[in-house]
């Protein structure tokens, strides 16, 4: 395995998220979900989890499920509409 050069919030893993994403030909939205979920504890906290949720919402929407997640403080309120 090549020497790791990325930020601490990524190089702690056996394989860096971007290497995993590229090796497995993972799409843009899915790759961002992986990125944000991997780093949330070490970089931007729950803000990164919210970003991951937004990408999940987009994937669901383009696949026929319309779902919106509203976050207030520590509470998550789900509003779901299925086409």
mmCIF file of the N, C-alpha and C atoms, coordinates in Angstrom:
data_MODEL
# 
_entry.id   MODEL 
# 
loop_
_atom_site.group_PDB 
_atom_site.id 
_atom_site.type_symbol 
_atom_site.label_atom_id 
_atom_site.label_alt_id 
_atom_site.label_comp_id 
_atom_site.label_asym_id 
_atom_site.label_entity_id 
_atom_site.label_seq_id 
_atom_site.pdbx_PDB_ins_code 
_atom_site.Cartn_x 
_atom_site.Cartn_y 
_atom_site.Cartn_z 
_atom_site.occupancy 
_atom_site.B_iso_or_equiv 
_atom_site.pdbx_formal_charge 
_atom_site.auth_seq_id 
_atom_site.auth_comp_id 
_atom_site.auth_asym_id 
_atom_site.auth_atom_id 
_atom_site.pdbx_PDB_model_num 
ATOM 1   N N  . UNK A 1 1  ? 0.850   -1.178 0.000  1.00 0.00 ? 1  UNK A N  1 
ATOM 2   C CA . UNK A 1 1  ? 0.000   0.000  0.000  1.00 0.00 ? 1  UNK A CA 1 
ATOM 3   C C  . UNK A 1 1  ? 0.892   1.236  0.000  1.00 0.00 ? 1  UNK A C  1 
ATOM 4   N N  . UNK A 1 2  ? 0.506   2.256  -0.765 1.00 0.00 ? 2  UNK A N  1 
ATOM 5   C CA . UNK A 1 2  ? 1.312   3.469  -0.847 1.00 0.00 ? 2  UNK A CA 1 
ATOM 6   C C  . UNK A 1 2  ? 1.194   4.293  0.430  1.00 0.00 ? 2  UNK A C  1 
ATOM 7   N N  . UNK A 1 3  ? 2.201   5.148  0.653  1.00 0.00 ? 3  UNK A N  1 
ATOM 8   C CA . UNK A 1 3  ? 2.214   6.013  1.821  1.00 0.00 ? 3  UNK A CA 1 
ATOM 9   C C  . UNK A 1 3  ? 1.022   6.966  1.779  1.00 0.00 ? 3  UNK A C  1 
ATOM 10  N N  . UNK A 1 4  ? 0.408   7.166  2.940  1.00 0.00 ? 4  UNK A N  1 
ATOM 11  C CA . UNK A 1 4  ? -0.755  8.040  3.029  1.00 0.00 ? 4  UNK A CA 1 
ATOM 12  C C  . UNK A 1 4  ? -0.309  9.491  3.207  1.00 0.00 ? 4  UNK A C  1 
ATOM 13  N N  . UNK A 1 5  ? -0.972  10.399 2.494  1.00 0.00 ? 5  UNK A N  1 
ATOM 14  C CA . UNK A 1 5  ? -0.616  11.806 2.536  1.00 0.00 ? 5  UNK A CA 1 
ATOM 15  C C  . UNK A 1 5  ? -1.782  12.705 2.918  1.00 0.00 ? 5  UNK A C  1 
ATOM 16  N N  . UNK A 1 6  ? -2.946  12.154 3.117  1.00 0.00 ? 6  UNK A N  1 
ATOM 17  C CA . UNK A 1 6  ? -4.138  12.964 3.358  1.00 0.00 ? 6  UNK A CA 1 
ATOM 18  C C  . UNK A 1 6  ? -4.227  13.504 4.767  1.00 0.00 ? 6  UNK A C  1 
ATOM 19  N N  . UNK A 1 7  ? -5.279  14.266 5.042  1.00 0.00 ? 7  UNK A N  1 
ATOM 20  C CA . UNK A 1 7  ? -5.511  14.805 6.382  1.00 0.00 ? 7  UNK A CA 1 
ATOM 21  C C  . UNK A 1 7  ? -5.749  13.685 7.400  1.00 0.00 ? 7  UNK A C  1 
ATOM 22  N N  . UNK A 1 8  ? -5.512  13.992 8.654  1.00 0.00 ? 8  UNK A N  1 
ATOM 23  C CA . UNK A 1 8  ? -5.660  13.000 9.733  1.00 0.00 ? 8  UNK A CA 1 
ATOM 24  C C  . UNK A 1 8  ? -7.029  12.323 9.739  1.00 0.00 ? 8  UNK A C  1 
ATOM 25  N N  . UNK A 1 9  ? -8.088  13.077 9.416  1.00 0.00 ? 9  UNK A N  1 
ATOM 26  C CA . UNK A 1 9  ? -9.425  12.492 9.483  1.00 0.00 ? 9  UNK A CA 1 
ATOM 27  C C  . UNK A 1 9  ? -9.650  11.447 8.392  1.00 0.00 ? 9  UNK A C  1 
ATOM 28  N N  . UNK A 1 10 ? -8.725  11.300 7.461  1.00 0.00 ? 10 UNK A N  1 
ATOM 29  C CA . UNK A 1 10 ? -8.826  10.244 6.449  1.00 0.00 ? 10 UNK A CA 1 
ATOM 30  C C  . UNK A 1 10 ? -7.734  9.196  6.579  1.00 0.00 ? 10 UNK A C  1 
ATOM 31  N N  . UNK A 1 11 ? -6.510  9.585  6.906  1.00 0.00 ? 11 UNK A N  1 
ATOM 32  C CA . UNK A 1 11 ? -5.398  8.622  6.880  1.00 0.00 ? 11 UNK A CA 1 
ATOM 33  C C  . UNK A 1 11 ? -5.432  7.626  8.029  1.00 0.00 ? 11 UNK A C  1 
ATOM 34  N N  . UNK A 1 12 ? -6.319  7.805  8.975  1.00 0.00 ? 12 UNK A N  1 
ATOM 35  C CA . UNK A 1 12 ? -6.440  6.858  10.083 1.00 0.00 ? 12 UNK A CA 1 
ATOM 36  C C  . UNK A 1 12 ? -6.977  5.498  9.621  1.00 0.00 ? 12 UNK A C  1 
ATOM 37  N N  . UNK A 1 13 ? -7.620  5.466  8.463  1.00 0.00 ? 13 UNK A N  1 
ATOM 38  C CA . UNK A 1 13 ? -8.224  4.224  7.975  1.00 0.00 ? 13 UNK A CA 1 
ATOM 39  C C  . UNK A 1 13 ? -7.210  3.371  7.224  1.00 0.00 ? 13 UNK A C  1 
ATOM 40  N N  . UNK A 1 14 ? -7.444  2.087  7.198  1.00 0.00 ? 14 UNK A N  1 
ATOM 41  C CA . UNK A 1 14 ? -6.597  1.144  6.457  1.00 0.00 ? 14 UNK A CA 1 
ATOM 42  C C  . UNK A 1 14 ? -6.488  1.552  4.990  1.00 0.00 ? 14 UNK A C  1 
ATOM 43  N N  . UNK A 1 15 ? -7.613  1.937  4.425  1.00 0.00 ? 15 UNK A N  1 
ATOM 44  C CA . UNK A 1 15 ? -7.651  2.465  3.063  1.00 0.00 ? 15 UNK A CA 1 
ATOM 45  C C  . UNK A 1 15 ? -8.376  3.799  3.134  1.00 0.00 ? 15 UNK A C  1 
ATOM 46  N N  . UNK A 1 16 ? -7.796  4.821  2.529  1.00 0.00 ? 16 UNK A N  1 
ATOM 47  C CA . UNK A 1 16 ? -8.419  6.136  2.565  1.00 0.00 ? 16 UNK A CA 1 
ATOM 48  C C  . UNK A 1 16 ? -9.730  6.107  1.780  1.00 0.00 ? 16 UNK A C  1 
ATOM 49  N N  . UNK A 1 17 ? -10.731 6.861  2.248  1.00 0.00 ? 17 UNK A N  1 
ATOM 50  C CA . UNK A 1 17 ? -12.025 6.848  1.567  1.00 0.00 ? 17 UNK A CA 1 
ATOM 51  C C  . UNK A 1 17 ? -11.929 7.107  0.066  1.00 0.00 ? 17 UNK A C  1 
ATOM 52  N N  . UNK A 1 18 ? -11.095 8.052  -0.368 1.00 0.00 ? 18 UNK A N  1 
ATOM 53  C CA . UNK A 1 18 ? -11.049 8.332  -1.810 1.00 0.00 ? 18 UNK A CA 1 
ATOM 54  C C  . UNK A 1 18 ? -10.455 7.177  -2.589 1.00 0.00 ? 18 UNK A C  1 
ATOM 55  N N  . UNK A 1 19 ? -9.514  6.436  -2.000 1.00 0.00 ? 19 UNK A N  1 
ATOM 56  C CA . UNK A 1 19 ? -8.991  5.237  -2.663 1.00 0.00 ? 19 UNK A CA 1 
ATOM 57  C C  . UNK A 1 19 ? -10.088 4.183  -2.786 1.00 0.00 ? 19 UNK A C  1 
ATOM 58  N N  . UNK A 1 20 ? -10.844 3.962  -1.699 1.00 0.00 ? 20 UNK A N  1 
ATOM 59  C CA . UNK A 1 20 ? -11.953 3.006  -1.722 1.00 0.00 ? 20 UNK A CA 1 
ATOM 60  C C  . UNK A 1 20 ? -12.974 3.386  -2.786 1.00 0.00 ? 20 UNK A C  1 
ATOM 61  N N  . UNK A 1 21 ? -13.310 4.673  -2.837 1.00 0.00 ? 21 UNK A N  1 
ATOM 62  C CA . UNK A 1 21 ? -14.306 5.167  -3.787 1.00 0.00 ? 21 UNK A CA 1 
ATOM 63  C C  . UNK A 1 21 ? -13.836 4.959  -5.227 1.00 0.00 ? 21 UNK A C  1 
ATOM 64  N N  . UNK A 1 22 ? -12.587 5.317  -5.510 1.00 0.00 ? 22 UNK A N  1 
ATOM 65  C CA . UNK A 1 22 ? -12.056 5.195  -6.870 1.00 0.00 ? 22 UNK A CA 1 
ATOM 66  C C  . UNK A 1 22 ? -11.859 3.743  -7.296 1.00 0.00 ? 22 UNK A C  1 
ATOM 67  N N  . UNK A 1 23 ? -11.301 2.921  -6.414 1.00 0.00 ? 23 UNK A N  1 
ATOM 68  C CA . UNK A 1 23 ? -11.062 1.509  -6.730 1.00 0.00 ? 23 UNK A CA 1 
ATOM 69  C C  . UNK A 1 23 ? -12.364 0.791  -7.057 1.00 0.00 ? 23 UNK A C  1 
ATOM 70  N N  . UNK A 1 24 ? -13.424 1.164  -6.367 1.00 0.00 ? 24 UNK A N  1 
ATOM 71  C CA . UNK A 1 24 ? -14.718 0.495  -6.536 1.00 0.00 ? 24 UNK A CA 1 
ATOM 72  C C  . UNK A 1 24 ? -15.663 1.212  -7.494 1.00 0.00 ? 24 UNK A C  1 
ATOM 73  N N  . UNK A 1 25 ? -15.157 2.231  -8.193 1.00 0.00 ? 25 UNK A N  1 
ATOM 74  C CA . UNK A 1 25 ? -15.955 2.990  -9.183 1.00 0.00 ? 25 UNK A CA 1 
ATOM 75  C C  . UNK A 1 25 ? -17.293 3.449  -8.612 1.00 0.00 ? 25 UNK A C  1 
ATOM 76  N N  . UNK A 1 26 ? -17.236 4.003  -7.415 1.00 0.00 ? 26 UNK A N  1 
ATOM 77  C CA . UNK A 1 26 ? -18.440 4.472  -6.740 1.00 0.00 ? 26 UNK A CA 1 
ATOM 78  C C  . UNK A 1 26 ? -18.803 5.857  -7.272 1.00 0.00 ? 26 UNK A C  1 
ATOM 79  N N  . UNK A 1 27 ? -20.067 6.091  -7.488 1.00 0.00 ? 27 UNK A N  1 
ATOM 80  C CA . UNK A 1 27 ? -20.551 7.346  -8.042 1.00 0.00 ? 27 UNK A CA 1 
ATOM 81  C C  . UNK A 1 27 ? -20.335 8.539  -7.126 1.00 0.00 ? 27 UNK A C  1 
ATOM 82  N N  . UNK A 1 28 ? -20.561 9.716  -7.685 1.00 0.00 ? 28 UNK A N  1 
ATOM 83  C CA . UNK A 1 28 ? -20.319 10.976 -6.984 1.00 0.00 ? 28 UNK A CA 1 
ATOM 84  C C  . UNK A 1 28 ? -21.102 11.076 -5.671 1.00 0.00 ? 28 UNK A C  1 
ATOM 85  N N  . UNK A 1 29 ? -22.407 10.903 -5.730 1.00 0.00 ? 29 UNK A N  1 
ATOM 86  C CA . UNK A 1 29 ? -23.235 11.054 -4.526 1.00 0.00 ? 29 UNK A CA 1 
ATOM 87  C C  . UNK A 1 29 ? -22.881 10.000 -3.484 1.00 0.00 ? 29 UNK A C  1 
ATOM 88  N N  . UNK A 1 30 ? -22.763 8.751  -3.918 1.00 0.00 ? 30 UNK A N  1 
ATOM 89  C CA . UNK A 1 30 ? -22.420 7.674  -3.000 1.00 0.00 ? 30 UNK A CA 1 
ATOM 90  C C  . UNK A 1 30 ? -21.043 7.907  -2.380 1.00 0.00 ? 30 UNK A C  1 
ATOM 91  N N  . UNK A 1 31 ? -20.112 8.394  -3.194 1.00 0.00 ? 31 UNK A N  1 
ATOM 92  C CA . UNK A 1 31 ? -18.767 8.680  -2.704 1.00 0.00 ? 31 UNK A CA 1 
ATOM 93  C C  . UNK A 1 31 ? -18.766 9.770  -1.642 1.00 0.00 ? 31 UNK A C  1 
ATOM 94  N N  . UNK A 1 32 ? -19.580 10.793 -1.843 1.00 0.00 ? 32 UNK A N  1 
ATOM 95  C CA . UNK A 1 32 ? -19.666 11.849 -0.841 1.00 0.00 ? 32 UNK A CA 1 
ATOM 96  C C  . UNK A 1 32 ? -20.302 11.351 0.451  1.00 0.00 ? 32 UNK A C  1 
ATOM 97  N N  . UNK A 1 33 ? -21.255 10.461 0.345  1.00 0.00 ? 33 UNK A N  1 
ATOM 98  C CA . UNK A 1 33 ? -21.859 9.875  1.549  1.00 0.00 ? 33 UNK A CA 1 
ATOM 99  C C  . UNK A 1 33 ? -20.783 9.144  2.340  1.00 0.00 ? 33 UNK A C  1 
ATOM 100 N N  . UNK A 1 34 ? -19.986 8.331  1.654  1.00 0.00 ? 34 UNK A N  1 
ATOM 101 C CA . UNK A 1 34 ? -18.895 7.607  2.314  1.00 0.00 ? 34 UNK A CA 1 
ATOM 102 C C  . UNK A 1 34 ? -17.922 8.586  2.966  1.00 0.00 ? 34 UNK A C  1 
ATOM 103 N N  . UNK A 1 35 ? -17.533 9.606  2.225  1.00 0.00 ? 35 UNK A N  1 
ATOM 104 C CA . UNK A 1 35 ? -16.582 10.611 2.725  1.00 0.00 ? 35 UNK A CA 1 
ATOM 105 C C  . UNK A 1 35 ? -17.091 11.255 4.012  1.00 0.00 ? 35 UNK A C  1 
ATOM 106 N N  . UNK A 1 36 ? -18.325 11.755 3.984  1.00 0.00 ? 36 UNK A N  1 
ATOM 107 C CA . UNK A 1 36 ? -18.853 12.468 5.139  1.00 0.00 ? 36 UNK A CA 1 
ATOM 108 C C  . UNK A 1 36 ? -19.068 11.557 6.337  1.00 0.00 ? 36 UNK A C  1 
ATOM 109 N N  . UNK A 1 37 ? -19.516 10.333 6.107  1.00 0.00 ? 37 UNK A N  1 
ATOM 110 C CA . UNK A 1 37 ? -19.735 9.407  7.214  1.00 0.00 ? 37 UNK A CA 1 
ATOM 111 C C  . UNK A 1 37 ? -18.399 8.979  7.829  1.00 0.00 ? 37 UNK A C  1 
ATOM 112 N N  . UNK A 1 38 ? -17.380 8.821  7.013  1.00 0.00 ? 38 UNK A N  1 
ATOM 113 C CA . UNK A 1 38 ? -16.061 8.437  7.537  1.00 0.00 ? 38 UNK A CA 1 
ATOM 114 C C  . UNK A 1 38 ? -15.420 9.530  8.385  1.00 0.00 ? 38 UNK A C  1 
ATOM 115 N N  . UNK A 1 39 ? -15.635 10.775 8.052  1.00 0.00 ? 39 UNK A N  1 
ATOM 116 C CA . UNK A 1 39 ? -14.899 11.841 8.724  1.00 0.00 ? 39 UNK A CA 1 
ATOM 117 C C  . UNK A 1 39 ? -15.652 12.593 9.811  1.00 0.00 ? 39 UNK A C  1 
ATOM 118 N N  . UNK A 1 40 ? -16.941 12.345 9.979  1.00 0.00 ? 40 UNK A N  1 
ATOM 119 C CA . UNK A 1 40 ? -17.751 13.206 10.830 1.00 0.00 ? 40 UNK A CA 1 
ATOM 120 C C  . UNK A 1 40 ? -17.236 13.333 12.260 1.00 0.00 ? 40 UNK A C  1 
ATOM 121 N N  . UNK A 1 41 ? -16.716 12.259 12.836 1.00 0.00 ? 41 UNK A N  1 
ATOM 122 C CA . UNK A 1 41 ? -16.241 12.310 14.227 1.00 0.00 ? 41 UNK A CA 1 
ATOM 123 C C  . UNK A 1 41 ? -14.950 13.114 14.369 1.00 0.00 ? 41 UNK A C  1 
ATOM 124 N N  . UNK A 1 42 ? -14.205 13.245 13.283 1.00 0.00 ? 42 UNK A N  1 
ATOM 125 C CA . UNK A 1 42 ? -12.860 13.809 13.348 1.00 0.00 ? 42 UNK A CA 1 
ATOM 126 C C  . UNK A 1 42 ? -12.721 15.176 12.696 1.00 0.00 ? 42 UNK A C  1 
ATOM 127 N N  . UNK A 1 43 ? -13.754 15.638 11.984 1.00 0.00 ? 43 UNK A N  1 
ATOM 128 C CA . UNK A 1 43 ? -13.618 16.923 11.302 1.00 0.00 ? 43 UNK A CA 1 
ATOM 129 C C  . UNK A 1 43 ? -14.749 17.879 11.659 1.00 0.00 ? 43 UNK A C  1 
ATOM 130 N N  . UNK A 1 44 ? -15.916 17.714 11.068 1.00 0.00 ? 44 UNK A N  1 
ATOM 131 C CA . UNK A 1 44 ? -16.987 18.702 11.222 1.00 0.00 ? 44 UNK A CA 1 
ATOM 132 C C  . UNK A 1 44 ? -18.162 18.242 12.072 1.00 0.00 ? 44 UNK A C  1 
ATOM 133 N N  . UNK A 1 45 ? -18.009 17.142 12.779 1.00 0.00 ? 45 UNK A N  1 
ATOM 134 C CA . UNK A 1 45 ? -19.081 16.674 13.659 1.00 0.00 ? 45 UNK A CA 1 
ATOM 135 C C  . UNK A 1 45 ? -20.368 16.372 12.905 1.00 0.00 ? 45 UNK A C  1 
ATOM 136 N N  . UNK A 1 46 ? -21.475 16.646 13.568 1.00 0.00 ? 46 UNK A N  1 
ATOM 137 C CA . UNK A 1 46 ? -22.770 16.290 12.984 1.00 0.00 ? 46 UNK A CA 1 
ATOM 138 C C  . UNK A 1 46 ? -23.084 17.062 11.705 1.00 0.00 ? 46 UNK A C  1 
ATOM 139 N N  . UNK A 1 47 ? -22.390 18.165 11.450 1.00 0.00 ? 47 UNK A N  1 
ATOM 140 C CA . UNK A 1 47 ? -22.590 18.884 10.184 1.00 0.00 ? 47 UNK A CA 1 
ATOM 141 C C  . UNK A 1 47 ? -22.271 17.970 9.004  1.00 0.00 ? 47 UNK A C  1 
ATOM 142 N N  . UNK A 1 48 ? -21.265 17.109 9.152  1.00 0.00 ? 48 UNK A N  1 
ATOM 143 C CA . UNK A 1 48 ? -20.946 16.159 8.086  1.00 0.00 ? 48 UNK A CA 1 
ATOM 144 C C  . UNK A 1 48 ? -22.030 15.101 7.936  1.00 0.00 ? 48 UNK A C  1 
ATOM 145 N N  . UNK A 1 49 ? -22.647 14.695 9.042  1.00 0.00 ? 49 UNK A N  1 
ATOM 146 C CA . UNK A 1 49 ? -23.752 13.735 8.945  1.00 0.00 ? 49 UNK A CA 1 
ATOM 147 C C  . UNK A 1 49 ? -24.940 14.352 8.220  1.00 0.00 ? 49 UNK A C  1 
ATOM 148 N N  . UNK A 1 50 ? -25.201 15.624 8.470  1.00 0.00 ? 50 UNK A N  1 
ATOM 149 C CA . UNK A 1 50 ? -26.278 16.325 7.762  1.00 0.00 ? 50 UNK A CA 1 
ATOM 150 C C  . UNK A 1 50 ? -25.981 16.360 6.268  1.00 0.00 ? 50 UNK A C  1 
ATOM 151 N N  . UNK A 1 51 ? -24.723 16.611 5.894  1.00 0.00 ? 51 UNK A N  1 
ATOM 152 C CA . UNK A 1 51 ? -24.349 16.602 4.476  1.00 0.00 ? 51 UNK A CA 1 
ATOM 153 C C  . UNK A 1 51 ? -24.591 15.219 3.870  1.00 0.00 ? 51 UNK A C  1 
ATOM 154 N N  . UNK A 1 52 ? -24.256 14.169 4.603  1.00 0.00 ? 52 UNK A N  1 
ATOM 155 C CA . UNK A 1 52 ? -24.491 12.807 4.114  1.00 0.00 ? 52 UNK A CA 1 
ATOM 156 C C  . UNK A 1 52 ? -25.981 12.564 3.906  1.00 0.00 ? 52 UNK A C  1 
ATOM 157 N N  . UNK A 1 53 ? -26.798 13.048 4.835  1.00 0.00 ? 53 UNK A N  1 
ATOM 158 C CA . UNK A 1 53 ? -28.256 12.904 4.708  1.00 0.00 ? 53 UNK A CA 1 
ATOM 159 C C  . UNK A 1 53 ? -28.755 13.585 3.442  1.00 0.00 ? 53 UNK A C  1 
ATOM 160 N N  . UNK A 1 54 ? -28.228 14.768 3.133  1.00 0.00 ? 54 UNK A N  1 
ATOM 161 C CA . UNK A 1 54 ? -28.666 15.493 1.932  1.00 0.00 ? 54 UNK A CA 1 
ATOM 162 C C  . UNK A 1 54 ? -28.360 14.685 0.667  1.00 0.00 ? 54 UNK A C  1 
ATOM 163 N N  . UNK A 1 55 ? -27.194 14.051 0.613  1.00 0.00 ? 55 UNK A N  1 
ATOM 164 C CA . UNK A 1 55 ? -26.863 13.206 -0.544 1.00 0.00 ? 55 UNK A CA 1 
ATOM 165 C C  . UNK A 1 55 ? -27.762 11.966 -0.587 1.00 0.00 ? 55 UNK A C  1 
ATOM 166 N N  . UNK A 1 56 ? -28.090 11.391 0.565  1.00 0.00 ? 56 UNK A N  1 
ATOM 167 C CA . UNK A 1 56 ? -29.015 10.256 0.597  1.00 0.00 ? 56 UNK A CA 1 
ATOM 168 C C  . UNK A 1 56 ? -30.401 10.662 0.112  1.00 0.00 ? 56 UNK A C  1 
ATOM 169 N N  . UNK A 1 57 ? -30.859 11.844 0.544  1.00 0.00 ? 57 UNK A N  1 
ATOM 170 C CA . UNK A 1 57 ? -32.151 12.346 0.073  1.00 0.00 ? 57 UNK A CA 1 
ATOM 171 C C  . UNK A 1 57 ? -32.169 12.474 -1.450 1.00 0.00 ? 57 UNK A C  1 
ATOM 172 N N  . UNK A 1 58 ? -31.089 13.001 -2.007 1.00 0.00 ? 58 UNK A N  1 
ATOM 173 C CA . UNK A 1 58 ? -31.005 13.182 -3.461 1.00 0.00 ? 58 UNK A CA 1 
ATOM 174 C C  . UNK A 1 58 ? -31.048 11.835 -4.181 1.00 0.00 ? 58 UNK A C  1 
ATOM 175 N N  . UNK A 1 59 ? -30.289 10.862 -3.681 1.00 0.00 ? 59 UNK A N  1 
ATOM 176 C CA . UNK A 1 59 ? -30.308 9.524  -4.291 1.00 0.00 ? 59 UNK A CA 1 
ATOM 177 C C  . UNK A 1 59 ? -31.700 8.909  -4.231 1.00 0.00 ? 59 UNK A C  1 
ATOM 178 N N  . UNK A 1 60 ? -32.366 9.050  -3.096 1.00 0.00 ? 60 UNK A N  1 
ATOM 179 C CA . UNK A 1 60 ? -33.722 8.522  -2.976 1.00 0.00 ? 60 UNK A CA 1 
ATOM 180 C C  . UNK A 1 60 ? -34.661 9.210  -3.958 1.00 0.00 ? 60 UNK A C  1 
ATOM 181 N N  . UNK A 1 61 ? -34.551 10.540 -4.053 1.00 0.00 ? 61 UNK A N  1 
ATOM 182 C CA . UNK A 1 61 ? -35.437 11.293 -4.932 1.00 0.00 ? 61 UNK A CA 1 
ATOM 183 C C  . UNK A 1 61 ? -35.268 10.879 -6.394 1.00 0.00 ? 61 UNK A C  1 
ATOM 184 N N  . UNK A 1 62 ? -34.016 10.742 -6.867 1.00 0.00 ? 62 UNK A N  1 
ATOM 185 C CA . UNK A 1 62 ? -33.825 10.371 -8.270 1.00 0.00 ? 62 UNK A CA 1 
ATOM 186 C C  . UNK A 1 62 ? -34.178 8.912  -8.530 1.00 0.00 ? 62 UNK A C  1 
ATOM 187 N N  . UNK A 1 63 ? -34.407 8.158  -7.444 1.00 0.00 ? 63 UNK A N  1 
ATOM 188 C CA . UNK A 1 63 ? -34.830 6.770  -7.586 1.00 0.00 ? 63 UNK A CA 1 
ATOM 189 C C  . UNK A 1 63 ? -36.287 6.567  -7.192 1.00 0.00 ? 63 UNK A C  1 
ATOM 190 N N  . UNK A 1 64 ? -37.067 7.664  -7.210 1.00 0.00 ? 64 UNK A N  1 
ATOM 191 C CA . UNK A 1 64 ? -38.510 7.547  -7.059 1.00 0.00 ? 64 UNK A CA 1 
ATOM 192 C C  . UNK A 1 64 ? -39.063 7.671  -5.661 1.00 0.00 ? 64 UNK A C  1 
ATOM 193 N N  . UNK A 1 65 ? -38.230 7.974  -4.684 1.00 0.00 ? 65 UNK A N  1 
ATOM 194 C CA . UNK A 1 65 ? -38.716 8.149  -3.321 1.00 0.00 ? 65 UNK A CA 1 
ATOM 195 C C  . UNK A 1 65 ? -38.434 9.586  -2.919 1.00 0.00 ? 65 UNK A C  1 
ATOM 196 N N  . UNK A 1 66 ? -39.492 10.316 -2.569 1.00 0.00 ? 66 UNK A N  1 
ATOM 197 C CA . UNK A 1 66 ? -39.333 11.702 -2.152 1.00 0.00 ? 66 UNK A CA 1 
ATOM 198 C C  . UNK A 1 66 ? -39.388 11.740 -0.634 1.00 0.00 ? 66 UNK A C  1 
ATOM 199 N N  . UNK A 1 67 ? -38.259 12.042 -0.011 1.00 0.00 ? 67 UNK A N  1 
ATOM 200 C CA . UNK A 1 67 ? -38.188 12.078 1.446  1.00 0.00 ? 67 UNK A CA 1 
ATOM 201 C C  . UNK A 1 67 ? -37.430 13.324 1.853  1.00 0.00 ? 67 UNK A C  1 
ATOM 202 N N  . UNK A 1 68 ? -37.882 13.933 2.909  1.00 0.00 ? 68 UNK A N  1 
ATOM 203 C CA . UNK A 1 68 ? -37.227 15.118 3.431  1.00 0.00 ? 68 UNK A CA 1 
ATOM 204 C C  . UNK A 1 68 ? -36.963 14.892 4.907  1.00 0.00 ? 68 UNK A C  1 
ATOM 205 N N  . UNK A 1 69 ? -35.757 15.200 5.344  1.00 0.00 ? 69 UNK A N  1 
ATOM 206 C CA . UNK A 1 69 ? -35.403 15.060 6.747  1.00 0.00 ? 69 UNK A CA 1 
ATOM 207 C C  . UNK A 1 69 ? -35.128 16.441 7.307  1.00 0.00 ? 69 UNK A C  1 
ATOM 208 N N  . UNK A 1 70 ? -35.848 16.787 8.354  1.00 0.00 ? 70 UNK A N  1 
ATOM 209 C CA . UNK A 1 70 ? -35.657 18.067 9.013  1.00 0.00 ? 70 UNK A CA 1 
ATOM 210 C C  . UNK A 1 70 ? -34.966 17.821 10.335 1.00 0.00 ? 70 UNK A C  1 
ATOM 211 N N  . UNK A 1 71 ? -33.906 18.563 10.592 1.00 0.00 ? 71 UNK A N  1 
ATOM 212 C CA . UNK A 1 71 ? -33.135 18.389 11.820 1.00 0.00 ? 71 UNK A CA 1 
ATOM 213 C C  . UNK A 1 71 ? -33.222 19.673 12.633 1.00 0.00 ? 71 UNK A C  1 
ATOM 214 N N  . UNK A 1 72 ? -33.644 19.530 13.889 1.00 0.00 ? 72 UNK A N  1 
ATOM 215 C CA . UNK A 1 72 ? -33.718 20.665 14.811 1.00 0.00 ? 72 UNK A CA 1 
ATOM 216 C C  . UNK A 1 72 ? -32.987 20.283 16.087 1.00 0.00 ? 72 UNK A C  1 
ATOM 217 N N  . UNK A 1 73 ? -31.877 20.949 16.336 1.00 0.00 ? 73 UNK A N  1 
ATOM 218 C CA . UNK A 1 73 ? -31.089 20.610 17.519 1.00 0.00 ? 73 UNK A CA 1 
ATOM 219 C C  . UNK A 1 73 ? -30.640 19.172 17.440 1.00 0.00 ? 73 UNK A C  1 
ATOM 220 N N  . UNK A 1 74 ? -30.989 18.376 18.431 1.00 0.00 ? 74 UNK A N  1 
ATOM 221 C CA . UNK A 1 74 ? -30.642 16.957 18.434 1.00 0.00 ? 74 UNK A CA 1 
ATOM 222 C C  . UNK A 1 74 ? -31.785 16.078 17.961 1.00 0.00 ? 74 UNK A C  1 
ATOM 223 N N  . UNK A 1 75 ? -32.871 16.695 17.484 1.00 0.00 ? 75 UNK A N  1 
ATOM 224 C CA . UNK A 1 75 ? -34.041 15.927 17.053 1.00 0.00 ? 75 UNK A CA 1 
ATOM 225 C C  . UNK A 1 75 ? -34.109 15.847 15.538 1.00 0.00 ? 75 UNK A C  1 
ATOM 226 N N  . UNK A 1 76 ? -34.429 14.680 15.043 1.00 0.00 ? 76 UNK A N  1 
ATOM 227 C CA . UNK A 1 76 ? -34.628 14.483 13.613 1.00 0.00 ? 76 UNK A CA 1 
ATOM 228 C C  . UNK A 1 76 ? -36.106 14.227 13.389 1.00 0.00 ? 76 UNK A C  1 
ATOM 229 N N  . UNK A 1 77 ? -36.705 15.050 12.531 1.00 0.00 ? 77 UNK A N  1 
ATOM 230 C CA . UNK A 1 77 ? -38.118 14.907 12.193 1.00 0.00 ? 77 UNK A CA 1 
ATOM 231 C C  . UNK A 1 77 ? -38.182 14.436 10.748 1.00 0.00 ? 77 UNK A C  1 
ATOM 232 N N  . UNK A 1 78 ? -38.739 13.274 10.499 1.00 0.00 ? 78 UNK A N  1 
ATOM 233 C CA . UNK A 1 78 ? -38.821 12.734 9.139  1.00 0.00 ? 78 UNK A CA 1 
ATOM 234 C C  . UNK A 1 78 ? -40.160 13.081 8.519  1.00 0.00 ? 78 UNK A C  1 
ATOM 235 N N  . UNK A 1 79 ? -40.098 13.575 7.322  1.00 0.00 ? 79 UNK A N  1 
ATOM 236 C CA . UNK A 1 79 ? -41.297 13.840 6.534  1.00 0.00 ? 79 UNK A CA 1 
ATOM 237 C C  . UNK A 1 79 ? -41.157 13.020 5.263  1.00 0.00 ? 79 UNK A C  1 
ATOM 238 N N  . UNK A 1 80 ? -42.012 12.043 5.083  1.00 0.00 ? 80 UNK A N  1 
ATOM 239 C CA . UNK A 1 80 ? -41.837 11.109 3.972  1.00 0.00 ? 80 UNK A CA 1 
ATOM 240 C C  . UNK A 1 80 ? -43.026 11.143 3.036  1.00 0.00 ? 80 UNK A C  1 
ATOM 241 N N  . UNK A 1 81 ? -42.718 11.217 1.754  1.00 0.00 ? 81 UNK A N  1 
ATOM 242 C CA . UNK A 1 81 ? -43.736 11.147 0.703  1.00 0.00 ? 81 UNK A CA 1 
ATOM 243 C C  . UNK A 1 81 ? -43.211 10.196 -0.359 1.00 0.00 ? 81 UNK A C  1 
ATOM 244 N N  . UNK A 1 82 ? -43.962 9.173  -0.698 1.00 0.00 ? 82 UNK A N  1 
ATOM 245 C CA . UNK A 1 82 ? -43.537 8.230  -1.727 1.00 0.00 ? 82 UNK A CA 1 
ATOM 246 C C  . UNK A 1 82 ? -44.349 8.464  -2.980 1.00 0.00 ? 82 UNK A C  1 
ATOM 247 N N  . UNK A 1 83 ? -43.652 8.549  -4.113 1.00 0.00 ? 83 UNK A N  1 
ATOM 248 C CA . UNK A 1 83 ? -44.336 8.767  -5.405 1.00 0.00 ? 83 UNK A CA 1 
ATOM 249 C C  . UNK A 1 83 ? -45.085 7.538  -5.821 1.00 0.00 ? 83 UNK A C  1 
# 
